[in-house]
Amino acid sequence: MKASELKTKSDADLQQELLSLTKAQFGLRMQVATQQLNNTSELRKVRRDIARVKTVMKEKGVQK
């Protein structure tokens, strides 16, 4: 996901995207804990996507 794509989304869409990414991050952390995750780079991708969404939200002045 690119920041330019996020900038075109509405405030509600950004909040929904953040919610889905945090849920995905939780699921990946549980898979790591139970040693079921094969591709550990997914954690890094999700974490960076969360940071991108939060950055765009802050630029727009959206409340969390």
The first five atom37 places (N, CA, C, CB, O) and aatype in JSON, in Angstrom:
{
  "aatype": [12, 11, 0, 15, 6, 10, 11, 16, 11, 15, 3, 0, 3, 10, 5, 5, 6, 10, 10, 15, 10, 16, 11, 0, 5, 13, 7, 10, 1, 12, 5, 19, 0, 16, 5, 5, 10, 2, 2, 16, 15, 6, 10, 1, 11, 19, 1, 1, 3, 9, 0, 1, 19, 11, 16, 19, 12, 11, 6, 11, 7, 19, 5, 11],
  "atom_mask": [
    [1, 1, 1, 1, 1],
    [1, 1, 1, 1, 1],
    [1, 1, 1, 1, 1],
    [1, 1, 1, 1, 1],
    [1, 1, 1, 1, 1],
    [1, 1, 1, 1, 1],
    [1, 1, 1, 1, 1],
    [1, 1, 1, 1, 1],
    [1, 1, 1, 1, 1],
    [1, 1, 1, 1, 1],
    [1, 1, 1, 1, 1],
    [1, 1, 1, 1, 1],
    [1, 1, 1, 1, 1],
    [1, 1, 1, 1, 1],
    [1, 1, 1, 1, 1],
    [1, 1, 1, 1, 1],
    [1, 1, 1, 1, 1],
    [1, 1, 1, 1, 1],
    [1, 1, 1, 1, 1],
    [1, 1, 1, 1, 1],
    [1, 1, 1, 1, 1],
    [1, 1, 1, 1, 1],
    [1, 1, 1, 1, 1],
    [1, 1, 1, 1, 1],
    [1, 1, 1, 1, 1],
    [1, 1, 1, 1, 1],
    [1, 1, 1, 0, 1],
    [1, 1, 1, 1, 1],
    [1, 1, 1, 1, 1],
    [1, 1, 1, 1, 1],
    [1, 1, 1, 1, 1],
    [1, 1, 1, 1, 1],
    [1, 1, 1, 1, 1],
    [1, 1, 1, 1, 1],
    [1, 1, 1, 1, 1],
    [1, 1, 1, 1, 1],
    [1, 1, 1, 1, 1],
    [1, 1, 1, 1, 1],
    [1, 1, 1, 1, 1],
    [1, 1, 1, 1, 1],
    [1, 1, 1, 1, 1],
    [1, 1, 1, 1, 1],
    [1, 1, 1, 1, 1],
    [1, 1, 1, 1, 1],
    [1, 1, 1, 1, 1],
    [1, 1, 1, 1, 1],
    [1, 1, 1, 1, 1],
    [1, 1, 1, 1, 1],
    [1, 1, 1, 1, 1],
    [1, 1, 1, 1, 1],
    [1, 1, 1, 1, 1],
    [1, 1, 1, 1, 1],
    [1, 1, 1, 1, 1],
    [1, 1, 1, 1, 1],
    [1, 1, 1, 1, 1],
    [1, 1, 1, 1, 1],
    [1, 1, 1, 1, 1],
    [1, 1, 1, 1, 1],
    [1, 1, 1, 1, 1],
    [1, 1, 1, 1, 1],
    [1, 1, 1, 0, 1],
    [1, 1, 1, 1, 1],
    [1, 1, 1, 1, 1],
    [1, 1, 1, 1, 1]
  ],
  "atom_positions": [
    [[0.84, -1.16, 0.0], [0.0, 0.0, 0.0], [0.89, 1.24, 0.0], [-0.96, -0.01, 1.21], [1.85, 1.33, 0.77]],
    [[0.57, 2.18, -0.86], [1.37, 3.39, -0.97], [0.68, 4.54, -0.27], [1.64, 3.73, -2.44], [-0.54, 4.57, -0.13]],
    [[1.47, 5.5, 0.17], [0.93, 6.66, 0.86], [0.05, 7.48, -0.08], [2.05, 7.53, 1.41], [-0.93, 8.08, 0.36]],
    [[0.37, 7.51, -1.36], [-0.44, 8.27, -2.31], [-1.85, 7.67, -2.43], [0.24, 8.29, -3.7], [-2.82, 8.4, -2.62]],
    [[-1.96, 6.35, -2.31], [-3.27, 5.71, -2.32], [-4.05, 6.06, -1.07], [-3.13, 4.18, -2.43], [-5.26, 6.27, -1.13]],
    [[-3.37, 6.15, 0.04], [-4.03, 6.45, 1.31], [-4.53, 7.89, 1.35], [-3.09, 6.19, 2.47], [-5.57, 8.17, 1.96]],
    [[-3.8, 8.79, 0.72], [-4.18, 10.2, 0.76], [-5.49, 10.46, 0.04], [-3.09, 11.05, 0.15], [-6.17, 11.45, 0.32]],
    [[-5.85, 9.6, -0.89], [-7.11, 9.78, -1.63], [-8.31, 9.22, -0.88], [-7.01, 9.13, -2.99], [-9.45, 9.48, -1.27]],
    [[-8.09, 8.45, 0.17], [-9.19, 7.83, 0.91], [-9.8, 8.84, 1.87], [-8.7, 6.59, 1.68], [-9.16, 9.81, 2.28]],
    [[-11.06, 8.59, 2.23], [-11.76, 9.46, 3.17], [-11.32, 9.13, 4.6], [-13.29, 9.31, 3.03], [-10.62, 8.14, 4.84]],
    [[-11.74, 9.97, 5.53], [-11.37, 9.78, 6.94], [-11.91, 8.46, 7.48], [-11.88, 10.95, 7.79], [-11.22, 7.75, 8.2]],
    [[-13.14, 8.15, 7.15], [-13.75, 6.9, 7.63], [-13.03, 5.69, 7.04], [-15.25, 6.86, 7.27], [-12.84, 4.69, 7.72]],
    [[-12.64, 5.79, 5.78], [-11.91, 4.69, 5.15], [-10.56, 4.47, 5.81], [-11.72, 4.96, 3.66], [-10.12, 3.33, 5.98]],
    [[-9.9, 5.56, 6.17], [-8.6, 5.45, 6.85], [-8.75, 4.78, 8.21], [-7.96, 6.83, 7.02], [-7.93, 3.94, 8.58]],
    [[-9.79, 5.15, 8.93], [-10.0, 4.53, 10.24], [-10.33, 3.05, 10.09], [-11.13, 5.24, 11.0], [-9.88, 2.23, 10.89]],
    [[-11.11, 2.71, 9.08], [-11.43, 1.3, 8.83], [-10.18, 0.52, 8.43], [-12.5, 1.17, 7.74], [-9.99, -0.61, 8.86]],
    [[-9.34, 1.13, 7.62], [-8.09, 0.5, 7.2], [-7.18, 0.25, 8.4], [-7.36, 1.37, 6.15], [-6.56, -0.81, 8.51]],
    [[-7.09, 1.23, 9.29], [-6.28, 1.09, 10.5], [-6.8, -0.04, 11.38], [-6.25, 2.4, 11.28], [-6.02, -0.82, 11.93]],
    [[-8.11, -0.12, 11.51], [-8.71, -1.18, 12.32], [-8.4, -2.56, 11.74], [-10.23, -0.98, 12.43], [-8.05, -3.48, 12.47]],
    [[-8.53, -2.69, 10.43], [-8.28, -4.0, 9.81], [-6.8, -4.37, 9.9], [-8.73, -3.99, 8.34], [-6.46, -5.54, 10.07]],
    [[-5.92, -3.38, 9.78], [-4.48, -3.67, 9.88], [-4.09, -4.08, 11.3], [-3.66, -2.46, 9.44], [-3.25, -4.96, 11.48]],
    [[-4.67, -3.45, 12.3], [-4.34, -3.83, 13.68], [-4.86, -5.23, 13.99], [-4.92, -2.81, 14.68], [-4.22, -5.98, 14.73]],
    [[-6.01, -5.58, 13.43], [-6.52, -6.95, 13.61], [-5.61, -7.96, 12.92], [-7.96, -7.07, 13.05], [-5.35, -9.04, 13.45]],
    [[-5.12, -7.59, 11.74], [-4.2, -8.48, 11.01], [-2.9, -8.63, 11.78], [-3.92, -7.93, 9.59], [-2.33, -9.73, 11.84]],
    [[-2.43, -7.55, 12.37], [-1.2, -7.6, 13.16], [-1.37, -8.51, 14.37], [-0.79, -6.2, 13.6], [-0.47, -9.28, 14.71]],
    [[-2.52, -8.42, 15.02], [-2.78, -9.28, 16.17], [-2.79, -10.75, 15.75], [-4.13, -8.91, 16.82], [-2.21, -11.6, 16.43]],
    [[-3.44, -11.04, 14.63], [-3.47, -12.42, 14.14], [-2.09, -12.94, 13.81], [0.0, 0.0, 0.0], [-1.77, -14.09, 14.1]],
    [[-1.27, -12.1, 13.2], [0.1, -12.52, 12.88], [0.92, -12.75, 14.15], [0.78, -11.47, 12.0], [1.72, -13.68, 14.21]],
    [[0.73, -11.9, 15.14], [1.46, -12.1, 16.41], [1.06, -13.4, 17.07], [1.21, -10.92, 17.37], [1.9, -14.07, 17.68]],
    [[-0.21, -13.77, 16.98], [-0.66, -15.04, 17.55], [-0.05, -16.21, 16.78], [-2.2, -15.12, 17.54], [0.3, -17.23, 17.38]],
    [[0.07, -16.07, 15.47], [0.69, -17.13, 14.68], [2.16, -17.29, 15.02], [0.52, -16.84, 13.19], [2.69, -18.4, 15.02]],
    [[2.83, -16.18, 15.3], [4.24, -16.25, 15.71], [4.35, -16.97, 17.06], [4.88, -14.83, 15.8], [5.23, -17.8, 17.25]],
    [[3.45, -16.64, 17.97], [3.5, -17.23, 19.31], [3.26, -18.74, 19.26], [2.46, -16.57, 20.21], [3.83, -19.49, 20.06]],
    [[2.41, -19.18, 18.34], [2.13, -20.62, 18.23], [2.99, -21.3, 17.18], [0.67, -20.83, 17.91], [2.78, -22.47, 16.87]],
    [[3.96, -20.57, 16.65], [4.91, -21.08, 15.66], [4.22, -21.61, 14.4], [5.76, -22.17, 16.27], [4.63, -22.63, 13.85]],
    [[3.18, -20.91, 13.96], [2.48, -21.31, 12.74], [2.78, -20.38, 11.57], [0.99, -21.34, 13.0], [2.38, -20.66, 10.44]],
    [[3.48, -19.28, 11.82], [3.76, -18.31, 10.77], [5.04, -18.69, 10.05], [3.87, -16.88, 11.35], [6.1, -18.78, 10.65]],
    [[4.93, -18.91, 8.74], [6.09, -19.26, 7.95], [6.79, -18.03, 7.4], [5.69, -20.17, 6.81], [8.02, -17.97, 7.38]],
    [[6.02, -17.05, 6.95], [6.58, -15.86, 6.32], [6.58, -14.71, 7.33], [5.77, -15.47, 5.05], [5.6, -13.97, 7.44]],
    [[7.67, -14.56, 8.05], [7.72, -13.55, 9.11], [7.84, -12.13, 8.57], [8.88, -13.84, 10.03], [7.69, -11.18, 9.33]],
    [[8.1, -11.97, 7.29], [8.18, -10.63, 6.73], [6.81, -9.96, 6.68], [8.79, -10.68, 5.33], [6.72, -8.74, 6.53]],
    [[5.75, -10.74, 6.79], [4.39, -10.17, 6.82], [4.22, -9.23, 8.0], [3.34, -11.28, 6.87], [3.55, -8.2, 7.89]],
    [[4.82, -9.57, 9.14], [4.74, -8.71, 10.33], [5.3, -7.33, 10.03], [5.48, -9.35, 11.51], [4.71, -6.32, 10.4]],
    [[6.43, -7.29, 9.38], [7.08, -6.03, 9.06], [6.23, -5.2, 8.11], [8.46, -6.28, 8.46], [6.11, -3.98, 8.27]],
    [[5.65, -5.86, 7.1], [4.81, -5.16, 6.13], [3.59, -4.54, 6.8], [4.38, -6.11, 5.02], [3.24, -3.39, 6.54]],
    [[2.94, -5.31, 7.66], [1.74, -4.82, 8.33], [2.09, -3.67, 9.27], [1.05, -5.95, 9.11], [1.37, -2.68, 9.34]],
    [[3.19, -3.8, 9.98], [3.6, -2.75, 10.91], [3.89, -1.44, 10.16], [4.85, -3.19, 11.7], [3.53, -0.36, 10.64]],
    [[4.52, -1.54, 9.02], [4.82, -0.34, 8.23], [3.57, 0.25, 7.59], [5.85, -0.66, 7.15], [3.45, 1.46, 7.46]],
    [[2.63, -0.61, 7.2], [1.36, -0.1, 6.66], [0.57, 0.65, 7.73], [0.52, -1.26, 6.1], [-0.06, 1.66, 7.45]],
    [[0.62, 0.15, 8.97], [-0.04, 0.84, 10.07], [0.58, 2.22, 10.27], [0.05, 0.01, 11.37], [-0.12, 3.2, 10.47]],
    [[1.89, 2.28, 10.21], [2.58, 3.56, 10.36], [2.21, 4.52, 9.23], [4.11, 3.35, 10.39], [2.04, 5.72, 9.47]],
    [[2.08, 4.0, 8.01], [1.69, 4.86, 6.88], [0.29, 5.43, 7.08], [1.74, 4.07, 5.56], [0.06, 6.61, 6.84]],
    [[-0.63, 4.58, 7.52], [-2.0, 5.04, 7.73], [-2.04, 6.09, 8.82], [-2.92, 3.85, 8.09], [-2.71, 7.11, 8.67]],
    [[-1.33, 5.85, 9.91], [-1.31, 6.82, 11.0], [-0.69, 8.14, 10.57], [-0.56, 6.25, 12.2], [-1.13, 9.21, 11.0]],
    [[0.33, 8.09, 9.74], [0.97, 9.3, 9.24], [0.01, 10.11, 8.39], [2.23, 8.95, 8.43], [-0.09, 11.33, 8.55]],
    [[-0.7, 9.46, 7.48], [-1.65, 10.16, 6.63], [-2.79, 10.73, 7.46], [-2.2, 9.22, 5.54], [-3.27, 11.83, 7.2]],
    [[-3.24, 9.97, 8.47], [-4.3, 10.46, 9.34], [-3.85, 11.72, 10.09], [-4.73, 9.37, 10.34], [-4.62, 12.66, 10.24]],
    [[-2.63, 11.72, 10.54], [-2.11, 12.88, 11.26], [-1.98, 14.09, 10.33], [-0.74, 12.55, 11.9], [-2.26, 15.22, 10.73]],
    [[-1.54, 13.84, 9.09], [-1.44, 14.94, 8.11], [-2.8, 15.56, 7.83], [-0.83, 14.43, 6.81], [-2.91, 16.78, 7.68]],
    [[-3.83, 14.71, 7.77], [-5.18, 15.21, 7.5], [-5.85, 15.78, 8.74], [-6.03, 14.1, 6.92], [-6.85, 16.49, 8.63]],
    [[-5.31, 15.48, 9.91], [-5.9, 15.96, 11.16], [-7.08, 15.12, 11.6], [0.0, 0.0, 0.0], [-8.0, 15.63, 12.24]],
    [[-7.07, 13.84, 11.26], [-8.15, 12.93, 11.62], [-7.95, 12.44, 13.04], [-8.23, 11.75, 10.65], [-6.84, 12.08, 13.43]],
    [[-9.03, 12.43, 13.82], [-8.97, 11.88, 15.17], [-9.02, 10.36, 15.11], [-10.12, 12.43, 16.03], [-9.72, 9.8, 14.26]],
    [[-8.29, 9.7, 15.99], [-8.28, 8.23, 16.01], [-9.54, 7.67, 16.59], [-7.1, 7.72, 16.8], [-9.69, 6.45, 16.68]]
  ]
}
